[in-house]
Amino acid sequence: MIRVSFNITTDHKIASFKMTGHADSGEYGQDIVCAAVSVLAISTVNGLERVVHSKPAIKKNEDEGGYLEVTHLDLRHDSQILLETFLNGLLDIQDRYHEYIRVKMYEI
């Protein structure tokens, strides 16, 4: 199962997120849940860096996969739009494929 946790500030801004695990909803290369989550995550991080020009801290495990932690997120409006879109996309996937992904939010 993919587990995603978001740290949300008291004024409802996304400060960081962490993703762990694998969906295992299909064979390697055929796992649509993994593919969807990966595309959303990569697009969001690329957008933060290339479009909004912020510099989040990124930790990932490329060898084993299944781990991405993004901290020091920009709290400005443009960054938060990308991050909220990412969160909403993950929640939509969770609604449809709840046995493969869990999204949680924690107030910090």
Backbone as CSV, one residue per row, in Angstrom:
resi,resn,N_x,N_y,N_z,CA_x,CA_y,CA_z,C_x,C_y,C_z
1,MET,0.839,-1.180,0.000,0.000,0.000,0.000,0.886,1.246,0.000
2,ILE,0.455,2.254,-0.753,1.121,3.548,-0.738,0.527,4.351,0.418
3,ARG,1.394,4.921,1.224,0.966,5.782,2.324,1.547,7.168,2.091
4,VAL,0.663,8.161,2.120,1.090,9.537,1.906,0.645,10.352,3.106
5,SER,1.583,11.098,3.669,1.237,11.971,4.790,1.631,13.403,4.435
6,PHE,0.731,14.310,4.745,0.948,15.740,4.525,0.990,16.431,5.870
7,ASN,1.947,17.314,6.057,1.982,18.178,7.232,1.403,19.519,6.817
8,ILE,0.335,19.900,7.510,-0.421,21.099,7.178,-0.269,22.115,8.316
9,THR,0.013,23.357,7.981,0.135,24.399,9.001,-1.247,24.782,9.533
10,THR,-1.266,25.505,10.619,-2.545,25.920,11.213,-3.337,26.838,10.287
11,ASP,-2.657,27.489,9.349,-3.383,28.326,8.380,-3.592,27.583,7.052
12,HIS,-3.592,26.239,7.131,-3.992,25.347,6.032,-3.035,25.343,4.835
13,LYS,-1.755,25.518,5.088,-0.768,25.438,4.014,0.016,24.133,4.150
14,ILE,0.354,23.548,3.016,1.099,22.289,3.009,2.576,22.612,3.196
15,ALA,3.146,22.114,4.297,4.543,22.398,4.635,5.486,21.289,4.175
16,SER,4.977,20.052,4.091,5.799,18.917,3.658,4.893,17.735,3.355
17,PHE,5.462,16.758,2.650,4.741,15.507,2.450,5.741,14.365,2.330
18,LYS,5.255,13.167,2.629,6.075,11.957,2.531,5.235,10.841,1.940
19,MET,5.829,10.093,1.004,5.172,8.948,0.376,6.038,7.725,0.603
20,THR,5.408,6.625,1.019,6.133,5.377,1.211,5.306,4.218,0.666
21,GLY,5.989,3.139,0.321,5.316,1.916,-0.064,5.049,1.789,-1.546
22,HIS,4.396,0.697,-1.877,4.026,0.372,-3.253,2.549,-0.001,-3.279
23,ALA,1.880,0.325,-4.366,0.457,0.008,-4.477,0.232,-1.495,-4.628
24,ASP,1.038,-2.137,-5.439,0.861,-3.562,-5.736,-0.543,-3.866,-6.251
25,SER,-1.068,-2.963,-7.087,-2.394,-3.187,-7.658,-2.329,-3.923,-8.989
26,GLY,-1.120,-4.184,-9.456,-0.934,-4.905,-10.704,0.519,-5.299,-10.848
27,GLU,0.811,-6.025,-11.910,2.182,-6.441,-12.173,3.052,-5.218,-12.432
28,TYR,4.362,-5.388,-12.194,5.308,-4.312,-12.468,5.125,-3.836,-13.911
29,GLY,5.004,-2.540,-14.088,4.770,-1.970,-15.406,3.303,-1.897,-15.786
30,GLN,2.430,-2.536,-15.002,0.995,-2.540,-15.271,0.198,-1.964,-14.100
31,ASP,0.884,-1.443,-13.097,0.253,-0.954,-11.872,-0.229,0.479,-12.090
32,ILE,-1.528,0.639,-12.391,-2.051,1.967,-12.715,-2.091,2.896,-11.510
33,VAL,-2.258,2.359,-10.313,-2.274,3.203,-9.115,-0.879,3.779,-8.886
34,CYS,0.122,2.940,-8.970,1.508,3.391,-8.811,1.850,4.436,-9.874
35,ALA,1.456,4.170,-11.093,1.747,5.096,-12.189,1.079,6.450,-11.952
36,ALA,-0.168,6.426,-11.552,-0.898,7.680,-11.325,-0.271,8.491,-10.189
37,VAL,0.036,7.824,-9.093,0.632,8.507,-7.937,2.009,9.048,-8.301
38,SER,2.787,8.261,-9.008,4.131,8.693,-9.414,4.084,9.912,-10.324
39,VAL,3.187,9.899,-11.294,3.061,11.031,-12.210,2.663,12.293,-11.447
40,LEU,1.711,12.175,-10.543,1.316,13.340,-9.758,2.477,13.883,-8.929
41,ALA,3.201,13.005,-8.267,4.310,13.432,-7.412,5.424,14.086,-8.230
42,ILE,5.823,13.444,-9.312,6.906,13.983,-10.137,6.504,15.309,-10.772
43,SER,5.280,15.395,-11.267,4.798,16.635,-11.868,4.764,17.770,-10.848
44,THR,4.356,17.450,-9.637,4.293,18.472,-8.591,5.684,18.977,-8.229
45,VAL,6.605,18.071,-7.999,7.968,18.485,-7.641,8.608,19.254,-8.803
46,ASN,8.428,18.769,-10.023,8.968,19.496,-11.184,8.346,20.881,-11.301
47,GLY,7.048,20.980,-11.078,6.375,22.277,-11.128,6.890,23.236,-10.073
48,LEU,7.103,22.721,-8.872,7.649,23.565,-7.813,9.027,24.104,-8.201
49,GLU,9.858,23.243,-8.755,11.226,23.642,-9.101,11.294,24.464,-10.384
50,ARG,10.590,24.041,-11.421,10.756,24.646,-12.743,9.800,25.776,-13.059
51,VAL,8.612,25.739,-12.476,7.604,26.760,-12.787,7.576,27.837,-11.709
52,VAL,7.519,27.413,-10.464,7.415,28.355,-9.344,8.799,28.798,-8.869
53,HIS,9.825,28.046,-9.238,11.224,28.345,-8.879,11.470,28.304,-7.380
54,SER,10.846,27.338,-6.714,11.152,27.109,-5.305,12.155,25.967,-5.220
55,LYS,12.735,25.790,-4.058,13.771,24.776,-3.889,13.459,23.902,-2.680
56,PRO,12.515,22.971,-2.829,12.208,22.083,-1.702,13.358,21.108,-1.455
57,ALA,13.445,20.629,-0.230,14.405,19.574,0.102,13.751,18.243,-0.247
58,ILE,14.477,17.413,-0.983,13.921,16.154,-1.472,14.805,14.994,-1.031
59,LYS,14.161,13.996,-0.416,14.829,12.737,-0.090,14.054,11.645,-0.809
60,LYS,14.781,10.765,-1.489,14.116,9.669,-2.190,15.035,8.470,-2.209
61,ASN,14.438,7.324,-2.415,15.196,6.092,-2.533,14.939,5.555,-3.933
62,GLU,15.850,5.839,-4.834,15.683,5.406,-6.218,16.015,3.931,-6.406
63,ASP,16.890,3.387,-5.565,17.277,1.985,-5.722,16.123,1.041,-5.426
64,GLU,15.471,1.256,-4.295,14.370,0.384,-3.901,13.015,0.988,-4.250
65,GLY,12.970,2.288,-4.502,11.714,2.969,-4.793,10.820,2.981,-3.578
66,GLY,9.665,3.528,-3.736,8.703,3.511,-2.652,8.964,4.500,-1.536
67,TYR,9.839,5.511,-1.766,10.081,6.507,-0.732,10.364,7.863,-1.368
68,LEU,9.586,8.856,-0.968,9.798,10.235,-1.387,9.380,11.124,-0.234
69,GLU,10.288,11.983,0.199,9.968,12.958,1.246,10.367,14.332,0.727
70,VAL,9.412,15.272,0.788,9.648,16.622,0.298,9.323,17.586,1.435
71,THR,10.352,18.316,1.857,10.206,19.250,2.977,10.647,20.646,2.539
72,HIS,10.546,21.582,3.454,10.913,22.982,3.196,10.134,23.528,1.997
73,LEU,8.850,23.199,1.983,8.011,23.656,0.881,7.705,25.138,1.022
74,ASP,7.644,25.775,-0.108,7.338,27.194,-0.200,5.870,27.406,0.203
75,LEU,5.623,28.351,1.068,4.256,28.607,1.522,3.562,29.695,0.707
76,ARG,4.226,30.178,-0.336,3.612,31.195,-1.194,2.435,30.604,-1.983
77,HIS,1.581,31.487,-2.439,0.342,31.112,-3.113,0.564,30.163,-4.303
78,ASP,1.474,30.486,-5.202,1.679,29.661,-6.400,2.096,28.236,-6.041
79,SER,2.998,28.100,-5.081,3.426,26.762,-4.650,2.269,26.005,-4.030
80,GLN,1.480,26.683,-3.232,0.367,26.034,-2.555,-0.707,25.578,-3.539
81,ILE,-0.892,26.289,-4.623,-1.841,25.846,-5.657,-1.395,24.503,-6.219
82,LEU,-0.118,24.377,-6.549,0.395,23.094,-7.060,0.229,21.993,-6.018
83,LEU,0.559,22.295,-4.774,0.499,21.289,-3.712,-0.935,20.869,-3.406
84,GLU,-1.861,21.809,-3.404,-3.265,21.462,-3.168,-3.829,20.637,-4.325
85,THR,-3.399,20.936,-5.539,-3.812,20.144,-6.695,-3.288,18.717,-6.571
86,PHE,-2.038,18.574,-6.131,-1.437,17.265,-5.877,-2.239,16.505,-4.828
87,LEU,-2.522,17.150,-3.712,-3.303,16.523,-2.640,-4.675,16.092,-3.147
88,ASN,-5.355,16.952,-3.869,-6.684,16.611,-4.389,-6.624,15.444,-5.364
89,GLY,-5.591,15.388,-6.196,-5.425,14.257,-7.108,-5.242,12.952,-6.358
90,LEU,-4.415,12.985,-5.298,-4.213,11.784,-4.487,-5.500,11.360,-3.784
91,LEU,-6.266,12.331,-3.292,-7.536,12.002,-2.632,-8.518,11.374,-3.619
92,ASP,-8.510,11.841,-4.868,-9.363,11.240,-5.895,-8.951,9.788,-6.159
93,ILE,-7.647,9.540,-6.229,-7.170,8.169,-6.425,-7.561,7.305,-5.226
94,GLN,-7.421,7.847,-4.024,-7.795,7.108,-2.818,-9.286,6.763,-2.822
95,ASP,-10.120,7.682,-3.277,-11.564,7.408,-3.336,-11.864,6.198,-4.221
96,ARG,-11.157,6.073,-5.313,-11.419,4.995,-6.278,-10.673,3.705,-5.937
97,TYR,-9.457,3.851,-5.398,-8.586,2.696,-5.154,-8.135,2.661,-3.692
98,HIS,-9.081,2.760,-2.784,-8.772,2.886,-1.353,-8.005,1.701,-0.773
99,GLU,-8.029,0.569,-1.425,-7.290,-0.583,-0.904,-5.797,-0.511,-1.237
100,TYR,-5.397,0.476,-2.053,-3.999,0.577,-2.480,-3.289,1.855,-2.030
101,ILE,-4.036,2.837,-1.519,-3.423,4.105,-1.127,-4.164,4.704,0.065
102,ARG,-3.400,5.261,1.002,-3.952,5.965,2.160,-3.297,7.333,2.231
103,VAL,-4.119,8.372,2.300,-3.631,9.744,2.408,-4.085,10.277,3.758
104,LYS,-3.129,10.822,4.519,-3.450,11.409,5.812,-2.853,12.791,5.898
105,MET,-3.537,13.643,6.656,-3.078,15.003,6.884,-2.905,15.236,8.373
106,TYR,-1.801,15.885,8.712,-1.485,16.165,10.104,-1.251,17.664,10.263
107,GLU,-1.905,18.234,11.253,-1.696,19.656,11.525,-0.427,19.822,12.350
108,ILE,0.389,20.762,11.931,1.636,21.024,12.669,1.627,22.416,13.268
